[in-house]
Amino acid sequence: MSPVMRDPKTGRFLPKNKQVKSKVSKKKVISKIVNNLSSTLKSVSKPQKVKQMINYIGLVIDKSASMRGLRNKTIEVINNQLDVIAKESQTSGQKTIVKLFQFGEDFNAGNSNLAENMNHLNLNDYNPDEGCTRLRDAVGFAISDFSSINVNPENDVSFLLITITDGQENASQVYTESMIHSAIKTKQATDRWTFVFSVPCGSSKYIERQFGVPQGNIQEWEQTVSGLTTVSNSYTAGTQSYYASRSLGKKSVSNFFKVDMSQVNTSDLKKLQALNNQFKQFEVKKEVDIRPFVESNGFNYTKGNAYYQLTKREKVQDYKDIIIKDNLTGKLYGGQEARQILGMPLSGDTNVHPGNFMNYSIFIQSTSVNRKLVRGTTLLYKL
């Protein structure tokens, strides 16, 4: 038998017809709740789409006749860069498509390919014998080429154009100064494009002004074999830093050749290990060797316990720890993530160029007993 229902207000028994309607209403309510719960569970269990990280990297190479004496070394540098890109692509899990461009009097675009499938250059591929340097046109044509790529909005896509030249603009026919400056400005405004230049000594200000590229992405080099070796080392470090920055979610960099703290904020630092209670800080009042300085402050010197303040270009090995000091709060932060925040690779040696440190100081672990400490800097010593 069905239960007898009463009116909650009067206490009287309800007619059967109203009791039936009430039962039907309850069934509808229960059915609606079950359906809503089912929909909610489906939406929760539905896997979220993960954006695929894709990098398009273009190497824009000067093939004017003035590069002829450095032909073999240039090929070596480019091939090394291709290897570094392929390695970083596979290590980071970031899909990378590479394309080579060459310019002099003319402009040639090679075939694009996945980084791991790119073939090395040989003497038949690179023959610098042209008389002019159409630098603006080369960069402009490379931008146009990459702009034609149909990008899937669901993917995390970035573009990196690296240009190496031993001369300045002298023969462009298509892109004026205002045109190339505007084209680069437009691309940089999307926060997806990074432009990098290696140019002759004394040309960085010209490149910064004419192309609108940040100084941290411009490198001057001597037109010698030794100069190209430096370029190669800088490219390796810069490329590793680029991939490290991409892994942190950045789509472009303005410090390809330098350490830059301008994009770092307090929330980034809070993700690092707090180290204040582990270190003693000492002001360096005169140039002095690191060991006697530590001992003069009452500590026995132990290799690896001292951290010197970065003030000039340094080669930093991957086994050395990095500490970041917030000069406003005095707090110290460290750990492996400190390298990533600075755009430094986690493996391999890297040349660190001081850049825009903002309100921060960078400290490098010292494994030396005779490093010269710079007057006016701070030394950290582990307790």
N, C-alpha and C positions, 0 to 999 in steps of 0.2 A: 504493500500500500504506500501511496505517496504521503509524505508528512503533511499534517494539517497546518496551514499557515494563518497567522493572525496579523491584523493591521497593527503596526508598531505604535500608532498614535492612540487608537481607541481600545485595542485589546480584543476586538471582536474578530470572529472567524471570517476569513475572506471567502467569497464565492469561488466555486471551483474554476470558473472561467478565468478569474483574475489570478488564481493560483497557477494555472497553466501558463498564462502569459508571463508571470514572474519567473517560472522555471525556464521558459524559452529565452527570456532576457538574460538570465544567468549563463546559459549555455553560450549565448552570443558573446558575452563579456569574456568568458573563459577562452573561447576560441580566438578572440581578438588578442588577448594577452599572449597566448601560445604563438600566434603568428608573428606578433611584434618581437617576441623573444627569439624566435627562429631567425628573423631578419637581422636582429642585432648580432647574434652569434655568427652568422654568415659574414657580416661586414667586418667583425673582429678577426675572424680566422682567415680572411682574404689576404694573401701576401701583398705587401707593399712593393711597388716597382722601384728598383734601385737604378738610379741614373748611371749609364755607362760613361766613364771618364775617357775622353778622346782628345789627343793632342795632334795638331797639324804643325809640323816643323819644316820650315823652308830655309835652305842654306843658299845665300846669294853671294856668288863668288866672282871677284874681279878677274877678267881674263885679258886685260890690256897688256901690251908688250912689256911694260915696266915690271910685270910680275914674272917675266921669263926666267930670270936668274934664280927665282925661288920656286920654280915649277915643281920639282921633286918634293921639296919640303911642304909646299901647299897641299899636294896630293896626300902626303902623309898626315898632315893636320886634319884634313877633311875626313879621311878614312878613320882616323882615331875618333873623331867626333861622331861618325856614324856608329862605331862600336859602342861608344858611351851611351848614345841615345837608345840603341837596341837593348843594352844591358839594363838601363834605368826603366825602360818600358816594361820589360819582363819582370824585373824585381818589384816594381810598384803596382803591376797589374793594370797599368794605364795604356790602352791601345794608342799606338802612335803611327801616323802616316808621315813619311818624309819625302820631300821633293827638292831636287837640286836645280838652281838657276845660275846661269853664267851670263856675264855682261861685259861689254867693251864698247865697240861701235854698234854691235847688235845685241839682242837679248835672246837667250835660248832657255827654254824650260824643259827639263828632263821629265821622265816618267815618275809618277809618285808610286810609292810602295810601302807596305808595312815595314817598320823599322828593322825587324829581324830578317826581312827578306831583301834588304838593300844590298846591291853589289858595290864593292869597293871601286873607287876611281883608278884608272891607269893612265899612262901617257897618251893613249889615244882619246881618252875622254876629256882631258884638260890640256889645251895647247894655247897658252896666253901669247897672242901675236897681233892683237888689234890696237889701233893707235889712240883711241879715245876712251873716256870714262863717263858713260851715261848713267851716273849714279842715281839721279832722281828718277829717271825713266825705269831703271832696273827695279828699284824699290816699289815704284808705282805699279809696274806690270805684275810684280809678285803679289802685291795686295789685291789687284784685280783678279789674278788667277785664283787665289785662295777664297776671295769673296764669292766666286761662282760655285763654290761647294754647297750642296744642298744639305744643310745641317738639321738633324732631327731635334726638335725643341725638347724632347724628353731626355736627351743626353747632355752631359756636362762637357762642353766643347771649348777648347782654347787654341789660339794660334800663336806661334813663335816664329819670327823672321830674324835670322842672323845674317848680317852682311859683313863681309870682309873685303877691304879695299886698301891699296897702297897709295891712292891719290884722291884728289877732290873732284867734284863735279866740273865737267868742262864741255859737255856736248849733248845734253839732253834736248830732245826735239818735241816731246809731248808734254811732260810735266814741268810746269813753272814752279818757282819757290812756293808761291801761295797755294798752288794746287796740291803739291806733295805734303805741305804742312797741314793743309785742311784734311787731306785723306787720312793721314796718320792720327790727327786729333780726333777725327770722327771714330776711327777704329778703337783708339785708346779709351774713348768715352764709354764704350760698351763693356769695358773691364774684361774683355776676352782676348785682347791682342797685346803681345809684347814685342817690342822692336829692339834689337841689339846691334850695335855697330862696333867693329874694330877698324880704326882709322889711323892715318899717319900722325906722328907726334905733332902737337900744336893744333890739331883739327877738332878736338872735342867740343870746344865752344861753338865752332862753326856748325857742327852737326846738331848740337843742342838747339841752336837758334833756327837753323834752316828746316830741320825735320821735326822739331818739337819733342825730342826723345829725352827722358830724364838722364842726368849725368851718371847715375848708377848703372845704366845700361850701355855706357859708352866706354870703350877702352882704346887707349893710344898704344901703338906698337912701332918698334924700329924695323925698318925694311931689311932685315937680316935673317939668317937661319936661326940665330939665337932668339931674335924677336918673335919669330913664328913659333918657337918652342914655348915661349911665354904665353903666346896666344892660345896654343893648344892646352896648356895647363889651366889657363883661365876658363876656357870653354868647358873643360871637364868639370871643374868646380862649379861653374855657373849652371851647367846643365843639371848636375846633381841637386843643386839648390832649387832649381826650377821645379824638378819633380817632387822634391820634399815640400815645397810650397803648395803644389797642386794636391798633394796628399792631405794637406791641412784644409783644403777647400778653396784655396785661392785660384783665380782664373788668369791672373796676370801678375807680373812682378816689375818693380821699378829699381831693383837692386841686384841685377844679374851678376854684376862684378863686385858688389859691396854688401856688407852687413848693414841692414836698415831696420831701425826700430820704430819707424814712423807709423807702421800699421799695427803695432802691438798695443794691446790695451790691458788693463788690470785683470780682466776676466781671463785672458790668455795666461797670464802669470800665475793666477791662482790654481791653475791646473798642474803647475810644477811643484816640486818638492821644496818646502820651506826649510832654509838652512841657517837661519840667524844664530841659533844656539850652538851651532857646530863650528863657528869661525870667530877668530879675533881679527880686527881690522887695524892696520897701521898706516899712518901717513908717511910717505917717502919724501923727506925734506932735501935730499941731495942724491945725485947719481951714486949708486953703490951696488956691489955684487949682492945677489940674493941671499946667499948663505950667511955671511957675516952680519947682514941686516937683521935676519931672523934671530941669530944668536945674541945680537946686541939688545934685543927686546925680551931676553930671558927664556927663549925656547931652544931646544935642541933641534937642529935642522934635519928634517926627514924628506927625502925626495918624494914629490907628489903631494905634499901637504900644503905647499904654497901656491897661490894663484895671483898672477900679475895682471895689471889692468891693461887692456888692449888700447894702444895709441897709434900704432902704425901697421902697415901690411905685415902679416905673419903667415907662415905655413903651419897649419894646425893638424896634427895627426889624429886619427879617429879614436885612439885610446885615451885622449886627453879630455877631461871633464870641462864643461863650460858653466860659469855662474853668471847670472844676470842680477844686477843690483838696481832696485828702484830708488833713485836718488832723492825722491820726494818723501818716501817713507823710511828709507834705510833698510828695507827688507831685502833678503837674499833669496834667490830661487835657482834651482838646478835640476839635474836629472837629464836623461836622454832627450826628453821632449824640448829641452832648451835649445838643442841644435836645430830641431825642426822649426821652432819659432823664429830663429835667426836665419832660416833658409840654408843651413849647413847640412851636408850629407851625413848619414849615420856611419858610412863606411868609406874608407879611402882618405888620403891626405887632401887638404883643401887650402887654397890661398885665401885668407880672409882680409878683405879691404875695409878699413873703418869707413863707415858712412854716416848716416843720420841716426845718432843714438838717442835723440830726444832727451828725456829726463832719466836715462838709464846709463849704466856702465857695464862693460863686458869684461869678464875675468877668465883667463886661460890657465889651466893647470900647468905648472912648471915641473919638469923632471931634470932640471939642470942645477948645478951647484954654483955656477958663475954667471948666470944671466944678469945683465945690467938693468937695474930698476931705474925708471925715469923719474926725475924730480917732479914733485907735484902730483904724483899718482898715489894710488892706495894699494896696499898688499893685503890679501886675505890669507890667514894661516889657520889650518884645520887643527882644532883642539884634540 
